[in-house]
């Protein structure tokens, strides 16, 4: 089953979704899987190449493909004109539109949204990974390996391009405000193992608090993944690493200065010991080792 966006005409394979499920197009349009009665097919175009068919032709004059349905059988309906198509058709036989779905959307069976607990989780498959989105609140789940690859290859990664092009609108109703999840601290359950996830400030500097389950993946509330991608694109990771290195070097210099000061104090006490005052050399060495460790 295919549906097409009424705004940008991108197509999606929603065979595994239920009637009434909603999906978010790359252009941010909210689409609903509707129940439609397929229209009668008219053999006006070749299902293999999209070429115009002559009246009564049994084979395409362009690619030679068989026009008869005897072997191919019926498939789904066209996402644009809703006419029936032959099974495995690359083009609609009625209107000629190319059948090229952007992604195949699959539901996560028996997995409620960890944030709103009411939305349907749908999987969008890409050539280099998949993205799981709640069709109600707009939250996103990414497997750990996919997010790590996306962070390194954000400009080439298909999921990154997918996220960057969908400036999300408020969900469900056109002008209704999206729920504010930042107003309260809540630990979410991992969609994979159902254990509570950790919360952390991404890169300790982004200001985006994300939920993370080690070995499984990351949950991002609506717009958080876009904010993180922008943070990375603006050099936030490099800046955070530089600040962490500066902090560690500053701490190391401070510790070394403290050790040197203590060592000088011990040496001074040892000098006093030669004139009959202060602690023994062994005591001074033990004190010095105590400072070091």
C-alpha positions, 0 to 999 in steps of 0.5 A: 500500500502506497500513499503520497504527500499532497504537498510535495508528492513524495511516496511512502510504502505503508503496507505494514501500518494500520488505517488511521496511523499518521506519518510525518513527510520529509516536508513536515506535512502530517499524513494519515493512512486512509482506507480507499477503494481502488479504482478500476485500472486502465491500461494506458501506460506500461507498468515497466517503463511508463511509456504510452500504450497503443490501444489493444497492445499486448506488449509495450512498444518501448520496452517490450514488456507484457501488457497482460495481467495473466502472469503479473496479477494485481498489486496495490493502488496508485498513490496519486490516482488510486487506480489498481496496478499490476503486481510489482509495477514501476509505473501506474498503468492509468496515470503513468506516475513513477512508483518510487516510495521514499521509505518503507514505514513499519510499526514497532509492534507492541512498543508504545512511545516511551515519551507520550505512551499513546503514539504509534512508533513507525520505522523509516528505512534508509540505505544507511540506517533507520529512524523510528518516530512517534507519529503523535509527539514527534519523538525520535529513536535512533540506534546507537550505531546509527547515531554515532555514524550520523555524528561523524558523517552528518552531511552525507548520512541519509538520516541526517538529510531526512531530519534536516529537511523536516522542520516539524510543525506542531503535531496532530492539530494544525495550530495546537502547541506541542507538549512541553516535556522539558518542564518536568524531569522524567526517566524514560524506558528504552523501547528495546529493553524496557529498562530506564534510560540515563539522562545526559547533556549531550557533549556536556555543553549542548544544553540538550538533555537526551535519554540514552540506553547503553548498547541500544540507542538514544531517544530525542524529544521533538526537535532535539535531534535537529538541535544536536545536528546543528550543534555538531554542524556549528563546531560544538563537538570540537569546542566541547573537546577543546574545553575539556582538554583545557580543563584537564590540563588546568587541573593537572597544572594545579595538582603539579603545583600543589605537589611541588609546594608540598615537596618544598615544605618537606625538603625544608623540614628535612633540612631542619632535621639536620640541625636536630629539629623537625621530622625524620627523612623517612617520615618526610618521604612517607608524607611526600608519597601521601601527597602524590597518591 
